[in-house]
Amino acid sequence: MSSHGPTATPVRAADDWEATTVDGESRVTITWTKSPRNRLDRFLFDLFGTSRERDLTLDPVGATVWKHCDGEHTVAELAAIVADAHEAERVEPVDETLAHFLMQLEERNLIRFDDERTG
């Protein structure tokens, strides 16, 4: 996960999201605009008339993480919340799984990290 340590605080950068319950499980759907990474992407979007609007639906584990990316919880606190809320075989190793997921959200500009908290 780039250079963000356990005391980094992830914060949602996307405001357009909705929490729902599907078959008794929590889900979150985030609507966001995909930015072209380069001129070729921009050309292909325009050539094929591809919409830049995207929906990303998170499973119950992802929904737990997303809901707690509120600027109030550090990465370490998120790991503890995920471990407590979900079965171990689904999320272990929690630190590694969480780091990978947060990295994916950051790459899509859906979250950002506040400076690491001290003490």
Contacts in CASP RR format, 6 or more apart in sequence:
PFRMAT RR
TARGET T0000
AUTHOR 0000-0000-0000
METHOD contacts of the structure
MODEL  1
MSSHGPTATPVRAADDWEATTVDGESRVTITWTKSPRNRLDRFLFDLFGT
SRERDLTLDPVGATVWKHCDGEHTVAELAAIVADAHEAERVEPVDETLAH
FLMQLEERNLIRFDDERTG
1 75 0 8 1.000
1 99 0 8 1.000
1 100 0 8 1.000
1 102 0 8 1.000
1 103 0 8 1.000
1 106 0 8 1.000
2 103 0 8 1.000
2 106 0 8 1.000
4 10 0 8 1.000
4 75 0 8 1.000
4 102 0 8 1.000
4 113 0 8 1.000
4 116 0 8 1.000
5 75 0 8 1.000
5 116 0 8 1.000
6 74 0 8 1.000
6 75 0 8 1.000
6 76 0 8 1.000
6 79 0 8 1.000
7 74 0 8 1.000
7 75 0 8 1.000
7 76 0 8 1.000
7 116 0 8 1.000
7 117 0 8 1.000
7 118 0 8 1.000
7 119 0 8 1.000
8 74 0 8 1.000
8 75 0 8 1.000
8 113 0 8 1.000
8 114 0 8 1.000
8 115 0 8 1.000
8 116 0 8 1.000
9 71 0 8 1.000
9 72 0 8 1.000
9 73 0 8 1.000
9 74 0 8 1.000
9 75 0 8 1.000
9 113 0 8 1.000
9 114 0 8 1.000
9 115 0 8 1.000
9 116 0 8 1.000
9 117 0 8 1.000
10 69 0 8 1.000
10 71 0 8 1.000
10 73 0 8 1.000
10 75 0 8 1.000
10 78 0 8 1.000
10 102 0 8 1.000
10 105 0 8 1.000
10 106 0 8 1.000
10 111 0 8 1.000
10 112 0 8 1.000
10 113 0 8 1.000
10 114 0 8 1.000
11 69 0 8 1.000
11 70 0 8 1.000
11 71 0 8 1.000
11 111 0 8 1.000
11 112 0 8 1.000
11 113 0 8 1.000
11 114 0 8 1.000
12 66 0 8 1.000
12 69 0 8 1.000
12 70 0 8 1.000
12 110 0 8 1.000
12 111 0 8 1.000
13 109 0 8 1.000
13 110 0 8 1.000
13 111 0 8 1.000
13 112 0 8 1.000
14 30 0 8 1.000
14 31 0 8 1.000
14 32 0 8 1.000
14 109 0 8 1.000
14 110 0 8 1.000
14 111 0 8 1.000
16 30 0 8 1.000
16 31 0 8 1.000
16 32 0 8 1.000
17 28 0 8 1.000
17 29 0 8 1.000
17 30 0 8 1.000
17 31 0 8 1.000
17 66 0 8 1.000
18 28 0 8 1.000
18 29 0 8 1.000
19 26 0 8 1.000
19 27 0 8 1.000
19 28 0 8 1.000
19 63 0 8 1.000
19 67 0 8 1.000
20 26 0 8 1.000
20 27 0 8 1.000
20 28 0 8 1.000
20 29 0 8 1.000
21 27 0 8 1.000
25 59 0 8 1.000
25 60 0 8 1.000
26 60 0 8 1.000
26 63 0 8 1.000
26 64 0 8 1.000
27 57 0 8 1.000
27 58 0 8 1.000
27 59 0 8 1.000
27 60 0 8 1.000
27 63 0 8 1.000
28 57 0 8 1.000
28 58 0 8 1.000
28 62 0 8 1.000
28 63 0 8 1.000
28 66 0 8 1.000
28 67 0 8 1.000
29 55 0 8 1.000
29 56 0 8 1.000
29 57 0 8 1.000
29 58 0 8 1.000
30 55 0 8 1.000
30 56 0 8 1.000
30 57 0 8 1.000
30 58 0 8 1.000
30 66 0 8 1.000
30 110 0 8 1.000
31 53 0 8 1.000
31 54 0 8 1.000
31 55 0 8 1.000
32 53 0 8 1.000
32 54 0 8 1.000
32 56 0 8 1.000
32 108 0 8 1.000
32 109 0 8 1.000
32 110 0 8 1.000
33 52 0 8 1.000
33 53 0 8 1.000
33 54 0 8 1.000
34 52 0 8 1.000
34 53 0 8 1.000
34 54 0 8 1.000
34 108 0 8 1.000
35 52 0 8 1.000
35 109 0 8 1.000
36 42 0 8 1.000
36 45 0 8 1.000
36 52 0 8 1.000
44 50 0 8 1.000
45 52 0 8 1.000
56 108 0 8 1.000
56 110 0 8 1.000
58 65 0 8 1.000
58 66 0 8 1.000
60 86 0 8 1.000
61 82 0 8 1.000
61 86 0 8 1.000
61 90 0 8 1.000
61 91 0 8 1.000
61 101 0 8 1.000
62 101 0 8 1.000
64 81 0 8 1.000
64 82 0 8 1.000
64 85 0 8 1.000
64 86 0 8 1.000
65 78 0 8 1.000
65 82 0 8 1.000
65 98 0 8 1.000
65 101 0 8 1.000
65 102 0 8 1.000
66 105 0 8 1.000
68 77 0 8 1.000
68 78 0 8 1.000
68 81 0 8 1.000
69 78 0 8 1.000
69 105 0 8 1.000
69 111 0 8 1.000
71 114 0 8 1.000
73 81 0 8 1.000
74 117 0 8 1.000
75 98 0 8 1.000
75 99 0 8 1.000
75 102 0 8 1.000
78 98 0 8 1.000
78 102 0 8 1.000
79 94 0 8 1.000
79 95 0 8 1.000
79 98 0 8 1.000
82 91 0 8 1.000
82 94 0 8 1.000
82 97 0 8 1.000
82 98 0 8 1.000
83 91 0 8 1.000
83 94 0 8 1.000
91 97 0 8 1.000
91 98 0 8 1.000
102 111 0 8 1.000
105 111 0 8 1.000
106 112 0 8 1.000
106 113 0 8 1.000
END
